[in-house]
Amino acid sequence: MASVQATKLRKGNLVRIGQDLFRVLELQHVTPGNLRGFVRVKFRNIRNGTLSDQKLRSEDTLERATLDERQMQYLYQDGDLHYFMDTSTYEQVHIAAEALGDSLQFLKPEMTISVEFDGSEAVGIELPQSVDLRVADTVPAIKGATASAQVKPATLETGLVVQVPPFISPGDTVRVNTETGEYLSRA
């Protein structure tokens, strides 16, 4: 049983509280003046999709969920369900959009990723550090504007909107950090 200290939690981690699995959606370290610091965490229950907020002391420990991971290919979306296929056995599993959360913004068909299993149940995915996505739409660069930190919004093929440099145009492929959702480079 692996445990993790509250201050070491990261967005996307899975923890087990009692018999339930929870995914960390948001967390904030708070150090109010001369009082003890604490961590405010927003969880989503993987099984029933309910949200909960908890205030954890810095020294609290939670049980890190140990899951099996299998490389699978993302196939398609059907309503609220997203289907993945094991490339060696051709076995298909589905995961609800609610369980995937913000990860959906980085998924595109035929992408190979790690799917997390708790026993035989698919409970989530582990995204790579960065993904390459095509720019679907962005405004043209403003000629003559030479401000040093000029950026513009770009809508990517999955619907994700990121701030990109002015030289990026529709049809370009960009590399995006999956943890922060920020533009990294042209791919």
Secondary structure, 3 states (H helix, E strand, C coil): CEEEEHHHCCCCCEEEECCEEEEEEEEEEECCCCCCCEEEEEEEECCCCCEEEEEEECCCEEEECCCEEEEEEEEEEECCEEEEEECCCCCEEEEEHHHHHHHHHHCCCCCEEEEEEECCEEEEEECCCEEEEEEEEECCCCCCCCCCCCCEEEEECCCCEEEECCCCCCCCEEEEECCCCCEEEEC
